[in-house]
Amino acid sequence: MEVTSTEVLPDDQIIDRFSNFLLNFTTLDEEGRDFYKYREEILQIIADETKRSIIIDFPDLALFDQELAENLLKNPVKVINLFDTGFRRSLKIFQEDISEELLRKYRVRIKNIGKPISIRELHRAENLGKIINFRGIVVKATKVKPILRRAMFRCLSCGLIFPMEFEDEFQKPTACPNPTCDNNNPNRFEMLKDSLEYEEYQELTIQELPEELPPGQLPQSVVTVVRGDLTNKVRPGDRVTVYGVVKTFPERGLRVGKKPLFDILIETLYIDSESSELEEIELTEEEKEIIESLKNSEDLEQKIYQSIAPSIYGYDHIKKAIAALLFGGVPKVLPDGTKIRGTINILLIGDPGTGKSQILKYVAQISPRALYTSGRGASAAGLTAAVVKSDDGWALEAGVLVLADKGIACIDEFDKMSRDDRRALHEAMEQQSISIAKAGIVATLNARTSILAAANPKFGRYLPERDLAENLDLPPTILSRFDLIFVLVDIPKKEEDYKKASHILGLHTRDIRPEPPFSPEFLKKYILYAKEHIFPKLTREAANKILDFYMKMRAMSKEESEETLGMSPIAITARQLEALVRLTEAHARMLLKDEADESDADFAIDLMTFSLSQVGRDPQSGRIDIGIVSTGVSSSKRARYLIVIDILRELENEYPDGVPLKKIIEIAKEKKIGEDFVVEVLNREKNKGNVYEPRPGKYKSVSY
């Protein structure tokens, strides 16, 4: 709303007219009758002692009293203080016995006011001193402290006691208000300690939203000041809309001959936390109708898959899995308070040049909320949250997983992260939260984030004859938290190579112009609509389908063999069962269905089978063994490992000075265990301190 040249109203008139607005503004209720909107709100505030402010919708004020609204826009700081006085006067009408000290705690908050601008435009001269509103993400919050608002002083010359109010800076009286007293010495006034009135004070650092960041630019941030009942309303990671006044303060003390540079902060009038993604991208009614009309489209599923990274050739199963990750399952809270996550985590392991990073970048582009980071440049604090030192103590600063709450965190070079940094992901990937207990700050932040990670094999290329743990330098505790793991292997195949090369060259010669059925902008809105409005329920038929698959896979586990010493390989666990449910719900949500049926369960089973066949198959026995992912060791390998240790212990009585390596290898070969494996076991046990070499080439187990 533009400010026109309007008459500046006297203070008393502003107070009276605002009080009149609060008492007499009417709107229509659901039944079409007149409803005194703010009068009812005042009565609710009186009834609820925890409420200390009234929230005014600016369009209501502009509709009721245009001149008063224009005065607010013209001189916001002064007029807001007068509004506070008018509000307190109105409260006094309904509650005459309210104390003056309590009355001074009540404030007016105003929303839906000011020009919407971006954070990087706040510094412009035309915005200084004006009311604006902007959207951003809270990255840092200081702890709440009391700030002195009012104090009583006694003049040491005449004994007069008088009040003094403060806004930001503490000042001493420079003159006595008594007309007969000539005391103008600031040191001749005494502040009465028992008359101090405080208000809560907190500073928030708010950063630009990732999706609104111009390409190649660093995100900018601004400090906002919140007071009273606005403190502790938001925390790092929350997306907010701030309504406030742009204030300036000198960067350094103003000195003659130095540049008079100023910085800005926002004095917050109201802060609105965005609880849903719907507020980030506005969907028009027309767009909603278009999306709903696709519900019964026969080729809807294929259109979604074809719209995901269309410039990358092949990878049909991976694109299906990424579609499931984008839509996600339905989170649940059980009656006992247990939370079951709905987010899906996917890991891509691939040879160099297989397009992993391109897939991650594309997902970060089409997801309604996503952040991209590289493992080499990410620390534990950068991924989760950090406690940082600020001017007035310690403050909490959010990391990638908190900032991407209810979205996707794309982490490239996942294997390059340090071990300690990876450990920070354990809680976020399963419990969907980040717990902090540092420097006296104990907090739990939401991290309801899906993780799409990409890693390179340990030896440069993935070796199919070796199991997952040998190919990848990642601990089983992390691997087991991924719902699906896919391997992208570059194997020369004449026909496939020709198609892939033709596709890539076609992109460069512009003979191939991959036009997705759904544009990235529309797909983003489609995902948003589905996540906000579609919450499919698992049908009994779908549950039975998943149960049959689970029981079939578990039955395979019962087949014991001599190779595994009676320890049967476990093909699937309860963790994969929950992943199947999430994938089933994600497929139903993708197709805008209210119920997840057997076809959705088939989709989940197909993806899980494909993933397990790639990473869960034991190269030695050829069977699917989920232990490779969850523990890093297959059942057959664990059995052979124990055989080598048993051979050593059985021979120790015969060789008291140490069992020769050649003898261990000789007996191991009879049991079809290779020399390299024997040496690997002995070296590993020696590193653990369970085996030692009394002499070179001779081994003994440590006895406790």
TORNUTI-552124 format. One line per 10 residues: number of its first residue (from 1); their letters; for each residue x, y, z of C-alpha. Coordinates in nm, 3 decimals, padded with zeros to 5 digits. Layout:
N
NUM> A> X/Y/Z; ...
//
This chain:
704
1> MEVTSTEVLP> 00.000/00.000/00.000; 00.148/00.337/-00.106; 00.149/00.625/00.140; -00.026/00.932/00.001; 00.027/01.285/00.129; -00.206/01.272/00.424; -00.257/01.486/00.730; -00.043/01.392/01.032; -00.290/01.320/01.310; -00.230/01.444/01.667
11> DDQIIDRFSN> -00.125/01.177/01.919; -00.450/01.190/02.118; -00.654/01.152/01.802; -00.452/00.847/01.690; -00.508/00.681/02.029; -00.883/00.756/02.025; -00.935/00.646/01.665; -00.742/00.320/01.716; -00.939/00.245/02.034; -01.258/00.313/01.837
21> FLLNFTTLDE> -01.138/00.070/01.565; -01.077/-00.207/01.821; -01.421/-00.166/01.979; -01.633/-00.107/01.670; -01.479/-00.288/01.372; -01.724/-00.551/01.247; -01.707/-00.834/01.000; -01.951/-01.109/00.907; -01.951/-01.443/01.087; -02.031/-01.781/00.929
31> EGRDFYKYRE> -02.403/-01.715/00.956; -02.379/-01.371/00.792; -02.431/-01.167/01.111; -02.222/-00.872/01.231; -01.928/-00.985/01.442; -01.712/-00.753/01.656; -01.382/-00.913/01.563; -01.133/-00.728/01.787; -01.373/-00.666/02.075; -01.413/-01.044/02.104
41> EILQIIADET> -01.035/-01.084/02.086; -00.987/-00.837/02.373; -01.229/-01.041/02.585; -01.031/-01.357/02.505; -00.703/-01.184/02.603; -00.853/-01.081/02.938; -00.970/-01.439/02.998; -00.631/-01.590/02.904; -00.344/-01.453/03.115; -00.082/-01.605/02.881
51> KRSIIIDFPD> -00.190/-01.378/02.592; -00.017/-01.042/02.591; -00.084/-00.905/02.244; -00.361/-00.845/01.994; -00.295/-00.927/01.628; -00.438/-00.671/01.385; -00.495/-00.755/01.020; -00.380/-00.439/00.838; -00.648/-00.458/00.562; -00.911/-00.437/00.840
61> LALFDQELAE> -00.755/-00.113/00.968; -00.724/00.035/00.619; -01.089/-00.049/00.548; -01.213/00.103/00.876; -00.993/00.417/00.890; -00.785/00.496/00.580; -00.626/00.806/00.732; -00.514/00.618/01.045; -00.362/00.341/00.830; -00.169/00.597/00.624
71> NLLKNPVKVI> -00.033/00.758/00.941; 00.095/00.416/01.051; 00.278/00.365/00.721; 00.422/00.717/00.731; 00.561/00.708/01.086; 00.550/00.343/01.200; 00.763/00.352/01.517; 00.576/00.642/01.679; 00.227/00.530/01.569; 00.278/00.171/01.689
81> NLFDTGFRRS> 00.359/00.303/02.037; 00.040/00.511/02.027; -00.154/00.202/01.914; -00.019/00.022/02.222; -00.163/00.302/02.438; -00.499/00.278/02.257; -00.508/-00.099/02.306; -00.432/-00.064/02.679; -00.709/00.197/02.711; -00.953/-00.047/02.548
91> LKIFQEDISE> -00.844/-00.323/02.786; -00.908/-00.090/03.079; -01.270/-00.047/02.967; -01.337/-00.420/03.008; -01.114/-00.476/03.313; -01.102/-00.165/03.529; -00.899/-00.321/03.813; -00.600/-00.418/03.593; -00.273/-00.277/03.730; -00.073/-00.020/03.532
101> ELLRKYRVRI> 00.240/-00.239/03.548; 00.056/-00.536/03.395; -00.114/-00.311/03.141; 00.224/-00.193/03.010; 00.311/-00.551/02.906; 00.037/-00.559/02.639; 00.133/-00.481/02.279; -00.024/-00.448/01.934; 00.100/-00.683/01.659; 00.023/-00.608/01.295
111> KNIGKPISIR> 00.031/-00.859/01.008; -00.033/-00.849/00.632; 00.130/-00.506/00.621; 00.411/-00.350/00.421; 00.569/-00.407/00.086; 00.683/-00.769/00.027; 01.051/-00.763/-00.068; 01.350/-00.999/-00.065; 01.616/-00.993/00.207; 01.879/-00.858/-00.033
121> ELHRAENLGK> 01.658/-00.552/-00.105; 01.623/-00.450/00.262; 01.934/-00.227/00.251; 01.788/00.003/-00.016; 01.750/00.362/00.103; 01.378/00.380/00.019; 01.306/00.095/00.263; 01.483/00.245/00.566; 01.242/00.344/00.840; 00.952/00.186/00.652
131> IINFRGIVVK> 00.731/-00.116/00.724; 00.818/-00.414/00.504; 00.758/-00.787/00.500; 00.987/-01.063/00.377; 01.017/-01.442/00.384; 01.320/-01.641/00.495; 01.454/-01.926/00.701; 01.573/-01.892/01.061; 01.939/-01.997/01.076; 02.034/-01.862/01.417
141> ATKVKPILRR> 01.851/-01.774/01.737; 02.006/-01.621/02.046; 01.881/-01.716/02.389; 01.603/-01.501/02.533; 01.721/-01.231/02.774; 01.534/-00.968/02.975; 01.574/-00.610/02.852; 01.501/-00.309/03.074; 01.194/-00.119/02.949; 01.107/00.115/03.238
151> AMFRCLSCGL> 01.269/00.234/03.559; 01.195/00.482/03.839; 01.457/00.746/03.926; 01.490/00.967/04.236; 01.637/01.314/04.210; 01.900/01.346/04.484; 01.849/01.722/04.495; 01.472/01.755/04.547; 01.371/01.393/04.616; 01.120/01.370/04.322
161> IFPMEFEDEF> 01.054/01.013/04.199; 00.969/00.990/03.828; 00.960/00.714/03.557; 01.179/00.678/03.249; 01.123/00.439/02.956; 01.388/00.286/02.728; 01.370/00.138/02.379; 01.715/-00.003/02.301; 01.978/00.198/02.486; 02.003/00.271/02.855
171> QKPTACPNPT> 02.023/00.640/02.946; 02.031/00.837/03.266; 01.809/01.142/03.320; 01.980/01.465/03.216; 01.742/01.700/03.398; 01.490/01.681/03.679; 01.126/01.715/03.564; 01.050/01.924/03.875; 01.025/02.286/03.744; 01.160/02.423/04.073
181> CDNNNPNRFE> 01.468/02.194/04.070; 01.776/02.288/03.868; 01.950/01.945/03.888; 02.095/01.860/03.545; 02.380/01.633/03.656; 02.319/01.268/03.540; 02.515/01.143/03.841; 02.271/01.314/04.079; 01.988/01.069/03.994; 01.940/00.734/04.169
191> MLKDSLEYEE> 01.772/00.437/03.992; 01.535/00.252/04.225; 01.618/-00.120/04.196; 01.277/-00.246/04.309; 01.088/-00.057/04.038; 01.252/-00.204/03.725; 01.024/-00.343/03.451; 01.164/-00.590/03.198; 01.058/-00.744/02.868; 01.182/-01.057/02.688
201> YQELTIQELP> 01.435/-00.987/02.410; 01.573/-01.218/02.139; 01.763/-01.178/01.812; 01.702/-01.402/01.510; 01.921/-01.430/01.202; 01.701/-01.492/00.898; 01.848/-01.607/00.568; 01.714/-01.610/00.212; 01.516/-01.920/00.112; 01.730/-02.161/-00.094
211> EELPPGQLPQ> 01.474/-02.175/-00.378; 01.472/-01.793/-00.408; 01.851/-01.757/-00.421; 01.981/-01.606/-00.751; 02.217/-01.846/-00.936; 02.579/-01.817/-00.826; 02.500/-01.585/-00.532; 02.576/-01.639/-00.166; 02.267/-01.629/00.058; 02.221/-01.302/00.247
221> SVVTVVRGDL> 02.081/-01.270/00.597; 01.942/-01.005/00.830; 01.910/-00.974/01.207; 01.557/-00.930/01.339; 01.467/-00.830/01.694; 01.168/-00.994/01.861; 01.026/-00.888/02.196; 00.769/-01.001/02.451; 00.545/-01.290/02.348; 00.712/-01.315/02.004
231> TNKVRPGDRV> 01.026/-01.462/02.164; 01.083/-01.838/02.151; 00.808/-01.874/01.888; 01.042/-01.998/01.614; 01.364/-02.197/01.608; 01.646/-02.259/01.358; 01.516/-02.432/01.048; 01.169/-02.272/01.059; 01.049/-02.082/00.754; 00.895/-01.751/00.849
241> TVYGVVKTFP> 00.730/-01.437/00.717; 00.845/-01.128/00.906; 00.652/-00.799/00.926; 00.866/-00.521/01.067; 01.031/-00.181/01.051; 01.377/-00.142/00.894; 01.603/00.035/01.144; 01.963/00.150/01.101; 02.258/00.161/01.338; 02.620/00.271/01.275
251> ERGLRVGKKP> 02.865/-00.011/01.198; 03.124/00.168/01.411; 03.110/00.482/01.616; 03.061/00.788/01.394; 03.393/00.969/01.372; 03.506/01.274/01.182; 03.700/01.178/00.870; 03.565/00.819/00.866; 03.296/00.674/00.640; 02.957/00.702/00.814
261> LFDILIETLY> 02.851/00.344/00.728; 02.535/00.196/00.873; 02.392/-00.154/00.900; 02.029/-00.255/00.940; 01.814/-00.464/01.170; 01.443/-00.536/01.166; 01.221/-00.437/01.458; 00.959/-00.711/01.431; 00.590/-00.622/01.440; 00.478/-00.980/01.381
271> IDSESSELEE> 00.641/-01.307/01.279; 00.443/-01.582/01.110; 00.585/-01.936/01.104; 00.510/-02.127/00.785; 00.399/-02.469/00.902; 00.323/-02.607/00.558; 00.499/-02.617/00.223; 00.184/-02.480/00.062; 00.281/-02.130/00.174; 00.612/-02.147/-00.015
281> IELTEEEKEI> 00.464/-02.201/-00.362; 00.117/-02.066/-00.425; -00.113/-02.300/-00.615; -00.397/-02.133/-00.800; -00.741/-02.294/-00.816; -00.688/-02.349/-01.188; -00.362/-02.538/-01.122; -00.532/-02.749/-00.855; -00.807/-02.842/-01.104; -00.546/-02.937/-01.367
291> IESLKNSEDL> -00.364/-03.161/-01.116; -00.689/-03.323/-00.999; -00.791/-03.389/-01.361; -00.476/-03.603/-01.406; -00.591/-03.844/-01.133; -00.744/-04.103/-01.365; -00.498/-04.056/-01.651; -00.369/-04.395/-01.774; -00.017/-04.273/-01.857; 00.024/-04.050/-01.547
301> EQKIYQSIAP> 00.286/-04.278/-01.391; 00.500/-04.289/-01.705; 00.475/-03.913/-01.748; 00.614/-03.861/-01.396; 00.907/-04.098/-01.460; 00.980/-03.935/-01.797; 00.985/-03.593/-01.629; 01.267/-03.691/-01.391; 01.611/-03.613/-01.537; 01.500/-03.665/-01.902
311> SIYGYDHIKK> 01.847/-03.572/-02.030; 01.998/-03.876/-01.852; 01.962/-04.198/-02.050; 01.821/-04.514/-01.888; 01.819/-04.589/-01.513; 01.445/-04.673/-01.514; 01.446/-04.835/-01.168; 01.644/-04.548/-01.018; 01.407/-04.288/-01.163; 01.111/-04.481/-01.020
321> AIAALLFGGV> 01.279/-04.484/-00.678; 01.353/-04.111/-00.699; 00.987/-04.046/-00.786; 00.893/-04.235/-00.467; 01.146/-04.030/-00.268; 01.003/-03.702/-00.403; 00.648/-03.790/-00.295; 00.736/-03.981/00.023; 00.529/-04.208/00.244; 00.288/-04.106/00.520
331> PKVLPDGTKI> 00.444/-04.035/00.862; 00.256/-04.191/01.154; 00.232/-04.136/01.529; 00.122/-04.446/01.719; -00.104/-04.430/02.029; 00.198/-04.483/02.256; 00.370/-04.179/02.102; 00.611/-04.375/01.880; 00.680/-04.197/01.552; 00.728/-04.383/01.224
341> RGTINILLIG> 00.897/-04.182/00.953; 00.746/-04.135/00.609; 01.064/-04.009/00.443; 01.257/-04.235/00.205; 01.639/-04.247/00.196; 01.825/-04.360/-00.118; 02.196/-04.421/-00.180; 02.347/-04.432/-00.530; 02.685/-04.608/-00.562; 02.840/-04.577/-00.902
351> DPGTGKSQIL> 03.143/-04.579/-01.126; 03.278/-04.239/-01.233; 03.083/-04.079/-01.517; 02.754/-04.261/-01.456; 02.555/-03.940/-01.392; 02.512/-03.959/-01.014; 02.578/-03.588/-00.952; 02.348/-03.488/-01.239; 02.064/-03.690/-01.087; 02.120/-03.524/-00.747
361> KYVAQISPRA> 02.128/-03.176/-00.900; 01.804/-03.241/-01.090; 01.626/-03.367/-00.777; 01.739/-03.054/-00.588; 01.587/-02.850/-00.871; 01.243/-03.015/-00.892; 01.178/-03.077/-00.522; 00.962/-02.808/-00.355; 01.222/-02.789/-00.079; 01.575/-02.923/-00.126
371> LYTSGRGASA> 01.937/-02.842/-00.050; 02.245/-02.976/-00.230; 02.580/-03.023/-00.059; 02.899/-03.216/-00.117; 03.038/-03.455/00.143; 03.391/-03.322/00.112; 03.280/-02.970/00.202; 03.029/-03.066/00.474; 03.097/-03.107/00.844; 02.883/-03.261/01.117
381> AGLTAAVVKS> 02.781/-02.914/01.239; 02.711/-02.798/00.883; 02.482/-03.097/00.823; 02.299/-03.096/01.156; 02.325/-02.790/01.383; 02.593/-02.588/01.560; 02.620/-02.387/01.878; 02.813/-02.071/01.796; 02.951/-01.793/02.011; 02.767/-01.463/01.973
391> DDGWALEAGV> 02.823/-01.120/02.127; 02.586/-01.192/02.415; 02.639/-01.565/02.472; 02.578/-01.880/02.270; 02.334/-01.920/01.982; 02.195/-02.213/01.785; 02.265/-02.228/01.410; 02.083/-02.474/01.182; 02.254/-02.704/00.932; 02.149/-02.860/00.601
401> LVLADKGIAC> 01.922/-03.135/00.741; 01.735/-02.888/00.962; 01.705/-02.626/00.686; 01.571/-02.895/00.448; 01.306/-03.007/00.700; 01.009/-03.167/00.513; 01.224/-03.165/00.200; 01.524/-03.345/00.049; 01.894/-03.319/00.133; 02.108/-03.419/-00.167
411> IDEFDKMSRD> 02.455/-03.518/-00.045; 02.717/-03.583/-00.314; 03.055/-03.747/-00.247; 02.897/-03.919/00.054; 03.197/-04.152/00.094; 03.438/-03.857/00.127; 03.285/-03.742/00.456; 03.485/-03.813/00.771; 03.367/-04.089/01.004; 03.269/-03.846/01.281
421> DRRALHEAME> 03.068/-03.629/01.042; 02.875/-03.930/00.913; 02.785/-04.034/01.267; 02.589/-03.711/01.302; 02.341/-03.846/01.043; 02.234/-04.153/01.245; 01.966/-03.977/01.449; 01.837/-03.766/01.161; 01.794/-04.062/00.924; 01.583/-04.272/01.161
431> QQSISIAKAG> 01.443/-04.050/01.439; 01.395/-03.748/01.210; 01.540/-03.505/01.464; 01.868/-03.339/01.561; 01.954/-03.326/01.932; 02.195/-03.064/02.061; 02.345/-03.049/02.411; 02.634/-02.802/02.404; 02.738/-02.487/02.590; 02.433/-02.502/02.814
441> IVATLNARTS> 02.193/-02.523/02.515; 01.980/-02.838/02.512; 01.745/-02.853/02.214; 01.584/-03.092/01.967; 01.533/-02.965/01.613; 01.312/-03.120/01.343; 01.496/-03.291/01.058; 01.211/-03.465/00.875; 01.433/-03.485/00.570; 01.471/-03.743/00.295
451> ILAAANPKFG> 01.835/-03.809/00.205; 01.949/-03.879/-00.150; 02.320/-03.956/-00.136; 02.578/-04.051/-00.399; 02.907/-04.230/-00.332; 03.200/-04.365/-00.533; 03.329/-04.723/-00.487; 03.644/-04.772/-00.278; 03.850/-04.910/-00.569; 03.739/-04.651/-00.825
461> RYLPERDLAE> 03.501/-04.898/-00.988; 03.239/-05.128/-00.838; 03.361/-05.491/-00.837; 03.059/-05.726/-00.867; 03.262/-06.024/-00.739; 03.308/-05.845/-00.403; 03.033/-05.764/-00.155; 02.904/-05.417/-00.067; 03.121/-05.369/00.244; 03.438/-05.437/00.042
471> NLDLPPTILS> 03.332/-05.206/-00.240; 03.224/-04.913/-00.026; 03.405/-04.730/00.251; 03.089/-04.673/00.459; 02.992/-04.834/00.793; 02.694/-05.074/00.809; 02.522/-04.846/01.065; 02.477/-04.583/00.791; 02.406/-04.825/00.505; 02.126/-04.998/00.696
481> RFDLIFVLVD> 01.938/-04.666/00.729; 01.894/-04.634/00.352; 01.567/-04.780/00.228; 01.708/-04.848/-00.118; 02.068/-04.876/-00.243; 02.143/-04.885/-00.616; 02.465/-04.962/-00.801; 02.542/-04.778/-01.126; 02.799/-04.995/-01.306; 02.965/-04.896/-01.634
491> IPKKEEDYKK> 02.989/-05.229/-01.820; 03.072/-05.224/-02.197; 02.773/-05.353/-02.395; 02.767/-05.281/-02.767; 02.395/-05.215/-02.812; 02.353/-05.025/-02.484; 02.670/-04.819/-02.544; 02.546/-04.719/-02.892; 02.210/-04.599/-02.755; 02.370/-04.405/-02.469
501> ASHILGLHTR> 02.634/-04.242/-02.693; 02.371/-04.149/-02.954; 02.157/-03.992/-02.680; 02.449/-03.784/-02.544; 02.566/-03.672/-02.889; 02.206/-03.593/-02.985; 02.186/-03.353/-02.691; 02.498/-03.171/-02.816; 02.388/-03.158/-03.182; 02.038/-03.063/-03.067
511> DIRPEPPFSP> 01.891/-03.352/-03.264; 01.747/-03.469/-02.932; 01.557/-03.212/-02.729; 01.431/-03.394/-02.419; 01.103/-03.223/-02.341; 00.954/-03.376/-02.025; 00.575/-03.433/-02.021; 00.565/-03.218/-01.705; 00.784/-02.909/-01.680; 01.004/-02.883/-01.365
521> EFLKKYILYA> 00.781/-02.597/-01.241; 00.461/-02.800/-01.286; 00.616/-03.117/-01.141; 00.721/-02.918/-00.834; 00.363/-02.799/-00.786; 00.228/-03.149/-00.851; 00.454/-03.293/-00.578; 00.352/-03.012/-00.345; -00.019/-03.076/-00.403; 00.021/-03.451/-00.347
531> KEHIFPKLTR> 00.218/-03.407/-00.022; -00.034/-03.156/00.114; -00.360/-03.322/00.015; -00.302/-03.696/-00.045; -00.254/-03.927/00.254; -00.310/-04.281/00.123; -00.406/-04.562/00.361; -00.263/-04.910/00.320; -00.540/-05.153/00.221; -00.566/-05.502/00.365
541> EAANKILDFY> -00.491/-05.651/00.018; -00.171/-05.446/-00.017; -00.064/-05.538/00.338; -00.118/-05.909/00.259; 00.086/-05.874/-00.060; 00.376/-05.722/00.134; 00.338/-05.987/00.407; 00.354/-06.271/00.150; 00.672/-06.125/00.000; 00.827/-06.079/00.346
551> MKMRAMSKEE> 00.745/-06.435/00.455; 00.874/-06.576/00.126; 01.205/-06.395/00.170; 01.230/-06.501/00.537; 01.160/-06.864/00.436; 01.463/-06.848/00.206; 01.667/-06.756/00.514; 01.589/-07.088/00.686; 01.790/-07.291/00.436; 02.104/-07.378/00.625
561> SEETLGMSPI> 02.425/-07.519/00.479; 02.760/-07.647/00.594; 02.918/-07.333/00.450; 02.739/-07.112/00.702; 02.784/-07.339/01.008; 02.410/-07.342/01.063; 02.390/-06.960/01.050; 02.135/-06.901/00.778; 02.163/-06.577/00.577; 01.883/-06.332/00.656
571> AITARQLEAL> 01.728/-06.209/00.330; 01.509/-05.934/00.477; 01.442/-05.769/00.815; 01.170/-05.553/00.975; 01.357/-05.240/00.858; 01.302/-05.342/00.494; 00.938/-05.425/00.577; 00.879/-05.064/00.689; 01.059/-04.942/00.376; 00.816/-05.148/00.164
581> VRLTEAHARM> 00.520/-04.976/00.333; 00.672/-04.630/00.268; 00.736/-04.712/-00.098; 00.381/-04.846/-00.137; 00.231/-04.527/00.010; 00.463/-04.309/-00.202; 00.346/-04.482/-00.522; -00.020/-04.433/-00.427; 00.043/-04.065/-00.342; 00.223/-04.021/-00.675
591> LLKDEADESD> -00.096/-04.131/-00.854; -00.319/-03.918/-00.624; -00.488/-04.225/-00.475; -00.657/-04.228/-00.134; -00.580/-04.597/-00.085; -00.257/-04.790/-00.146; -00.361/-05.112/-00.318; -00.191/-05.425/-00.456; -00.050/-05.246/-00.763; 00.128/-05.002/-00.530
601> ADFAIDLMTF> 00.265/-05.294/-00.328; 00.393/-05.454/-00.652; 00.582/-05.130/-00.727; 00.748/-05.140/-00.382; 00.834/-05.510/-00.406; 00.985/-05.462/-00.754; 01.213/-05.180/-00.632; 01.315/-05.365/-00.315; 01.392/-05.686/-00.509; 01.600/-05.492/-00.763
611> SLSQVGRDPQ> 01.795/-05.313/-00.487; 01.858/-05.633/-00.286; 01.969/-05.821/-00.598; 02.233/-05.550/-00.655; 02.374/-05.496/-00.306; 02.237/-05.775/-00.086; 02.359/-06.076/-00.286; 02.643/-06.278/-00.136; 02.911/-06.323/-00.410; 03.021/-06.652/-00.247
621> SGRIDIGIVS> 02.685/-06.829/-00.221; 02.475/-06.626/-00.468; 02.197/-06.586/-00.210; 02.038/-06.260/-00.093; 02.174/-06.178/00.253; 02.071/-05.845/00.409; 02.353/-05.892/00.662; 02.588/-05.754/00.394; 02.411/-05.417/00.429; 02.316/-05.422/00.798
631> TGVSSSKRAR> 02.638/-05.569/00.942; 02.886/-05.545/00.655; 02.947/-05.923/00.660; 02.754/-06.201/00.484; 02.661/-06.520/00.670; 02.895/-06.734/00.458; 03.184/-06.494/00.516; 03.110/-06.481/00.889; 03.109/-06.863/00.898; 03.444/-06.886/00.717
641> YLIVIDILRE> 03.583/-06.618/00.947; 03.489/-06.825/01.255; 03.636/-07.141/01.096; 03.979/-06.972/01.065; 03.968/-06.860/01.431; 03.865/-07.213/01.541; 04.157/-07.365/01.341; 04.400/-07.137/01.523; 04.262/-07.226/01.867; 04.255/-07.603/01.797
651> LENEYPDGVP> 04.622/-07.601/01.690; 04.746/-07.397/01.987; 04.784/-07.706/02.210; 04.996/-07.872/01.941; 05.208/-07.556/01.886; 05.257/-07.384/02.225; 05.511/-07.135/02.081; 05.268/-07.018/01.813; 05.080/-07.181/01.525; 05.267/-07.151/01.192
661> LKKIIEIAKE> 05.079/-06.960/00.926; 05.145/-07.237/00.671; 04.970/-07.493/00.894; 04.660/-07.269/00.932; 04.646/-07.216/00.554; 04.687/-07.589/00.488; 04.389/-07.688/00.707; 04.182/-07.392/00.581; 04.231/-07.508/00.219; 04.084/-07.846/00.312
671> KKIGEDFVVE> 03.774/-07.655/00.419; 03.776/-07.461/00.088; 03.899/-07.133/00.240; 04.159/-06.940/00.040; 04.500/-06.823/00.161; 04.420/-06.452/00.112; 04.112/-06.481/00.332; 04.312/-06.652/00.609; 04.574/-06.373/00.608; 04.295/-06.109/00.609
681> VLNREKNKGN> 04.127/-06.269/00.914; 04.452/-06.299/01.110; 04.551/-05.939/01.033; 04.208/-05.810/01.132; 04.210/-06.004/01.460; 04.566/-05.883/01.527; 04.451/-05.520/01.482; 04.164/-05.585/01.725; 04.411/-05.724/01.985; 04.260/-06.075/01.983
691> VYEPRPGKYK> 04.562/-06.240/01.811; 04.935/-06.170/01.830; 05.259/-06.293/01.669; 05.509/-06.420/01.927; 05.746/-06.478/01.634; 05.715/-06.376/01.266; 05.486/-06.617/01.084; 05.349/-06.773/01.406; 05.015/-06.681/01.567; 04.857/-06.719/01.910
701> SVSY> 04.520/-06.605/02.039; 04.508/-06.373/02.339; 04.376/-06.545/02.653; 04.209/-06.331/02.921
//
